[in-house]
Amino acid sequence: MPVNAMPRTPAYAALDASSPLAPFSIERREPGPREVLIDILYCGVCHSDIHQVRDEWGGAIFPMVPGHEIVGRVAAVGADVVRHRVGDAVGVGCFVDSCRRCAPCEAGDEHFCEAGMSGTYNSYERDADHRFDKSRPTYGGYSTAITVDEAYVLRIPDGMPLDRAAPLLCAGITTYSPLRHFGVKAGDEVAVVGLGGLGHMAVKLAAAMGARVTVLSSTEAKRGDAAGLGAHDFAATGDRKVFKERARQFDFIIDTVSAEHDYNAYLGLLKIDGTMVLLGIPDVPVPVAAGVLIMKRRRLAGSLIGGIRETQEMLDFCAAHDVAADIELIDIADVNTAYERMLKGDVRYRFVIDLASLRGGG
């Protein structure tokens, strides 16, 4: 065992793209001078975890330990760490490092690192010069501990429920970032397309910003849920009359749906100078007619997650406005069942793994 390695860490991993997640052990290192060792308490289950472990996006690195919505407490710190102390509640999101020298990194947009960010899992650690080290794959939060450079560790505000904070590290920042970047403000008419893990956070965040929020869902089934989450209005888009009745109603649309759907129909719901932002990635390209953009000076944009600075801003905003994810807490042994339920849309609205269920040996 290397000098700076700890005893083997319990985890759950996929050994290949056709295998279910199963008990596994990984090597975590003792913290270096500017690193933080975190005892993981909770980890959210993101739909992208399923895509990755099944290699649906290509380039998967196996064995794979998923999980990038991590919340825990600091167990140890390196000698030069200044941002975090032992016992602090902290989080780790979708990435754990970047090149630190390109323009996006210097601007606080590390997720757009020109060399590529180091994903929390299914990626690679970096060496002392912040270059990818292909001998050290990253392993995620379906485990009991993780070691991360302090610059990529988030502070969880006091009083925030730690289990409900975990999904904020992906679903929260993924929806907060475009709302902030495109200037959504009090009084704006905002539509949220889709009411899943991302959509339910978009509703909560936009409402907390003072916007008037309408949920656009394919059926009536989620009308009650939408109201409970803070939406002011609801429309079932299975009735195509909705697109005529609500034409030119919205200042901003946040589209969380990954299934194929007609972008042009939704763009027609925007006012002049309105913006629609895509967060979902359909399996096939979706055509967009130039006219629907040109005739009302509308914008169609995309957004990813957010940088460290913006993610901390999001967490502080959520704490100030009492915003947290709606979750179903599960044991690690139930994660494969949770994946199947997610594929059926059977979760309100995010599964979160209680890692206490792994500490006894899985």
N, C-alpha and C positions, 0 to 999 in steps of 0.2 A: 504493500500500500504506500502511495506517495506520502511524504512527510506531512503535507498540509491537507490530507484527505481525512474525512471522518469515517466512522463505521458506516456500512451500507445503509442506505435510506429506503424505507418501504415506499412503494409506488404501485401504480397500475399502468400497464403498457399494452399497446398492440404490437405484436411481433411481426406482422405483415398486414397487407391491405384486406385480407379475408378473415383475419382472426379477431375474435372478440377481445375486449380489454380483459386483462387477467393480472393477478399479483406478480410483481416484479421488484427488483431492487436495483438502485442506482447509486452512483458515487457522487456525493456532494463534497465540496472542499471547505475547509476551515476558511474564515474570511481573511482576505489579504488586507493591506493597510487601509484601503478606502472601501472595503466591502462590508456588507451586512449579511449575517446569517439569520434567516427568518424561520421560525416554527410556523408552518402553515396550519391555519385553523379551518378555513373555508376556501373552496374554489368553485366558481360558477362553471356551468356547462354551456358552452356556446355552440351554435349550429356549425360554426366553422370547425369545431373539433371533429365532428362527424366527417366533413369533407376531407379533412387532413388524414385521419386514421384510415380512411378508405381510399386514400390516394386519388381522390376525384379531381384534384387540381394539379396533379403531377408533381414529381420531385420529392416525394415523401422520403423521410429518413427513418428507417426502422432499426431497432425497436423504438417506438414513439410513446412518450409520456405526455399526453395532452394537458391543456389547462392554462389559460392566460387571464383569468379573473381571480387573482390570488389575494387573500387577506390573512394576516397572521400577526404575530408579535416578534419583535427583535429578540433573538436569543444570544447573539454575540456580535461585537463590532470590531473592526480593525483599528489599529492604533491611531490612524489619522482621520477617522470618521468624525464629522462635526454635525451632520444633519439629523442623526437618529441615535437614540440611546436604548439600552437593553430595557425591554418591557413595553416599548412604544408599539402602538397599533399602527401597522403599515400595510401597504398594498403594492402589488406588482401587476402591471397590465400586459399589453400585447408584445412588448419588446423589452429587452434587458441590456441593450447596448447599441451603439452606432459608431460611425467613423469619427465623429466629434469635430471634424475639420471642414466639411463641405458647407456650402452656403445654407442649406436647410437646417443642418445641425446647429450652426451658429445662430440661426434665427429662432431656435426653439422648436423647429419642426422635424425632430429626429425621426419621426415615422416616415418622412420622405427622404431620408438619407440617400445621397446619390450612390453610395457604395452598397446600399441595402441595410436595413436595420437587422439586428440580431433578434429574431423572434424568440419569445419566451420558450417555445418548443419548436421542433422541426426546423431548426436552424443551427448556427454554430456560434460558440463563444469567440471572443476576440483575444489576440495576443497583446503584448505590452505596447505595440504600435497601433492597436485598434484595427488590426486586419483580421479577417476571418481565419480561424484555426480549424481546419477541416478534421483534425483529430479529436475535437471536443464538441460533440453535438449538444444542443441545449435540450433540457428536459423540463416539462412544465409542472403545473400545480396539482396534478393528481398524485401527490406525494406529500410527505410529512415535513419537508424542509427544502429551502432553496437559498443559495448564496448569490447576491446581486450587488453590483457597484452602487454605492449610496446615491449617485446622481440619477439612478433610474428607479429609485424606490419612492413611493408616495406616502404622504402622511394621512392617516385616516383621522378626521376630526373627532374630538371628544364627543361622546354621546351618540354617535352614529352606530346603529346596530351592525355588528361586523358581518353577520351572515348576509344581510340585505345590502351591505356595501359592496360585496364581491362583484356582482354584475355591473356595477358602475364603472369598473376598470376596463370594460369593453362596450357593453350595450349603452352605458351612460355616456361615455366620451364620444362614441360613434354618433350619437344623436345631438349631444350638446355642441360639438364642434361646428357643424353646419349652421345650427341656429345662431350661434354667436358670430361666425365668420360672415354670414350674409345679413347680419344686422336685424334679426327679428326683435321686435320691441313691443311694448305694451300697446294694445289696441289693434295690432295686426291680425288679419284673418289667416290662420294657419290650418292646412289640412295635413293629416297623417294618413298615409296609405298603408294599410296592414296593421293589425293589432297583435303582434307577437312579442318576442323578447325585446326587439328594438322599438317597435311601435309603442308599446306601453310606456317606455321611458321617454320617447318623443312627446307623448301626450303630457306626461307629468312635467317635463322640463319646459315645454312651450307655455303651458298654463302658469307655471311658476314665474315665467318672464312677463306675464300679463297679457299674452296673446289670447285671442278667441279661437278655440281649437275645435275642429271638426274631424271626426274619424271617418274615413272612407274604407269600408270593408265589403267584401264580396257578398256577404249575407247579413241578415238581421240578427244572427245569433249573438253577436257581441255588442249589441246596442247597450244593454245594461252594464256590461263591463266598462265600456267607454265612458259612460256617465260616472261610474264609480271611481275611475282614474282621474277625473277632472275635465273630461271633454264637455264642451258646451253644446255640441250638435253631433249628429250621426247621419250617414247616408249609406244605404246598401247599393253598391254599384252593379249588382246583378241586374237591377232594373236600369236599362240603358237611358231611360228618361232623365235620370239624375244628371247626366253630362250636359243635357240641354238646359235643365232647370237651374243648374248651378254654374253655368258658363260665366267666366270672368268674375268669380266671387273671391278668389284667394290671392293674397299677397305672396304666399310662400307655401310650397308643398314639399313635404319630406316623405320620400317613397322608400319604404323598407322592404318591399316585396322582391323576392328572388325568382318567383315563378314568372313565366312569360306573360306579359300583359301589354296593352296598347298605350304606349307613352303619349301618343298624339291626343288621345281622348282626355288624358289627365292634364296635358299642357293647355288644352282649351278651357280649363277651369281657372287659369291664372288671369289676373288683371293685366293691364299694360304695365310693363316693367317687372312683372312677377317672375319668381325664380322657383324652379323645381329641382330638387337635389336627390340624386339616386344613391342609395346605400346598398341595395340588393344587386346581385349579379346574376341575371337569368342565364340559363345554360346555352341559349342561342342568341345571336345579335337581334336587337329589336329595331326596326326601321323608324326613323323620325322624319317627318315631312318638314321641309324648310319653311313652308308658308305659315305653319302654326307658330313658329318662332318669329318670323320676320314681321308679320302683320300686327303684332302687339308688342314688339321689342322684348319678347320673353327670353329667359335664360334657362338652359338645361345644363346642370352641373353635376359633379360627383364629389363625394367626400369619403375619406378613409376613417381614421381614428383621430388622435390628437397627440401633440407633443407632451413632454413631461410637465412643462409649465401650465399648459392649458388643462391637462388632466387634473392637476392640483387645484386649479381654479374651479373646475367642475365639481370636485369633491367638496370644496368650501361652499360653493353655491348650494349644493344639495343639502349640506348641513344647515345652512342659514334658512333654507326654505322647507325643511323637513321632507325632503325627497329621498326615497330609497326604492329599490326594486321590490316587486312582488315575487315571492319565491316559494318553491317547494323544497324543503331540506331533505336530502337523501343520504343513505349510507353508500360508501364506495362500492360495495358489492352489488348495488342496484343500478350501477351506471349503464350497463348494457341495455337494461329494460328502459331506462330513461332515454337513451338514444332512440329506441323504437317508438316511444311515446312522442318524442319531439318530432319525428318524421310524420306522425299523424296529427300534429298540432295539439297534442294532449298535454299541455302544461300552461299554468297561469302563474307567472309568465316566464320564469327562469328556474331551472334546477340548480341547486347549490349543494355541493358535496360537503358533508361534515367530516373533516379529516380525523376526528377522534375515532371514527369507525375503522381507520387504518392503523392507528397507533398500537392496537393490540395484536398486530401481526397480520391484518387483512383477512 
